[in-house]
Structure formats: structure tokens, C-alpha cells
């Protein structure tokens, strides 16, 4: 990554590298002991953003994925698609250099899937974000990624 062999990085260097990666998990990995806003704030707080900046960025990310009305909500009350959008907001809030997404639009209706595709495209136009890698079922979704793979019957197809 960034012309570095990451297998040779020290623990401290790996820790720093992880701060520049966003991951959208297919099974969400949502800590349910936090509300929607706190979930999106999590990577920013870990990286060390000050509270005011982190709060502003988290609220913007929540709005961009269409969860503006859900800010104080318990994530257990969200639909599967809303939980997926929460996971996407958490993955992109810190403008990672690398975004890894495992079927990010699988649980979304078509309108939100298109919105998320547009969000990913806009991210790659920003000066911070450079790469998107994703797994997808929908062949058209591959257009979102610099690298993507389709998995058929537990084998990578492309």
C-alpha cells in the first residue's frame, strides 16, 4: 500500500496504517452499546480527533448516508439497510486512503444503493481517498471500485 510492503511494517507502523483504512463489513460489526452517532464517532475518537471536529464530521457522514433522522437512535432499532448505511458512515467518516467494502449495497434498496455508489465516487475524488476495493454480487457495482472481485460458489470469479 502506498508503494510499501506492509508485511514488513512494525506494530507501530501497522497501527498507523490501520488509521487510514475504512472497512464496510457485510455483517455490520456494530457495537450495540452505542447509539448511531457514537458508532460513527468511534474511529475518529480512536484516531484522536478533538470532540468538536469529530462530532461535526460524524454528523456530516450520517447525513450523507441518509440517516440524519436516526442520530440518537439505538442501532438495534434500525433496519438491515439502515445498519448497513451506519457501517458505511463509520467506514468513511475519517476519509480513509483505502476503503474495503464487502457488498456494501447488498442490503440497500436501489435508491440508497445509488446514493452510496455516488458517495464512494465522491470520496475517490477527494484528496485523501485513493483506493476502493470491494466484493460484490451485482456486476454493475464493480464499477465503483479500483479493484473488485465477484465470488461465485466460494471462488473468486474476477
N, C-alpha and C positions, 0 to 999 in steps of 0.2 A: 504494500500500500504506500502510495506516495514515493515509489521507487525504493522502498525499504523492504528487506527480507524480514517479515515480522516474526519468523521463527527464531530469530537471533536477538530479539529485544529482551531487555532486563525486565524484571517485575515492575519497576517504576515506570519504564517506558511503555509497557503494556497497559498499565493503569491510565497513563496519559492518552494513549491511543484509543482506549475504550470511551473516553470522553468525547470522541469525535465520530462515534458510530451511533446510529439510531436503528432500532430493531422493531419491526412490527411482527409480533408473534401471531400465528394462526389461532392459538388458544388464549390470546389476550394477555395472560400473566398480570392480571390486575390485582393489586393489594386492596382487598375489600375493607380494610380497616381505615381507609382514607376516602374522602369524597372526591368528586370529579376534579375539582381544582387542585386539591392536594396531590392527586395522582399525576397530573400534568406538571406540577411544580417539582416533583421528585428528582428528575435528572438535573434540573437547574440548581437545586439545593445541594445535591451531591457534588456537582462541579464547583460550586462556591459562588454563584451569583448572589448579589445582595437581594434582600427581600423585596424591595420596591421594583427593581428591574425584573426579577423572576416573576413576580405577580403580574406585571404588565405583559410580559412575553407569554405567560401561560394563558391569560385571558384572550389574547390575540389568537393563539393556537386553537383554543376551544371554539372561538367564533369561526375560524377558518374551516373547521371540520363539521360545522353545523350543530354544535352542542351549546350554543350560547345560553339557552334557557335552562340547561342542566347543571350549571356551575356548582350549586351547593348540594346536588343530589348524591345519594348513596349509589354507587355504581351497580349494586345488585339489582336496583330498580330499572336499570337500562335494558333495552332490547339487545339482542346479539349484535345487530348492526351498529347501535349506539356504542356498545362496548368496544367494537372494532374501531370506531372513529375516535374514541377515547385513547385507545392504544396508539393510533396514528398520531394524534396530537402530542402524546407523550414522546413518541419517537422523533418527531420533527421540531419540537419546541426549541431545542438548542442548536438548530441549523447544522446538523452533522455533515461531515465531509463524505461519509458513506452511509447510505440508507439500505438496510437489508429488510426486505418485506416478503413475508410468506403469505401469498394470496391475500393481499390487503383489501381487495374488493369482493372477496368471496361471500361475505355476509351482508353486503350492502345492496340496496335497490339500485336500479340503473342510474337514477339522477345523482345519488350520492357517490356512486362509483365514478361517474364522470367528473364530479367535483373533486374527488380525491386524485384522479388522474391529473387534473389541472393543477392541483396543489403540488403534486410531485414534479410536474413540468416546471412550475414557477420556482420551486426550490432549486432545481438544477440550473436555473438562470441566475440565482443569487451568487455572490462572490464567494460564499462559504461552502456551498454544497457542490460536490463534484461528481459523485457516483451514486447510481441506484442499481441494486441487484435484487431480483425478485423471482419467486416461484409463482407460477400461475396455472390455472386451468384454462382460462379463456385465452385463446391465441392472440386476440386483439390487445390484451393487456400487456403483452410483451413489448409493445411499442413504448411503454413507459420507462423501460429500463435500459441502461447501457449494456447490461448483461442480464439474461433471464434464462430460465430453464423450465421446461414442462416435464412433469413427472407422470408417466403412464405405467400402471401396474408395477410401481416401486422401482422404475428405471427412468433415468433421465433421458428425455427424448430430444432436447435441443438446448 
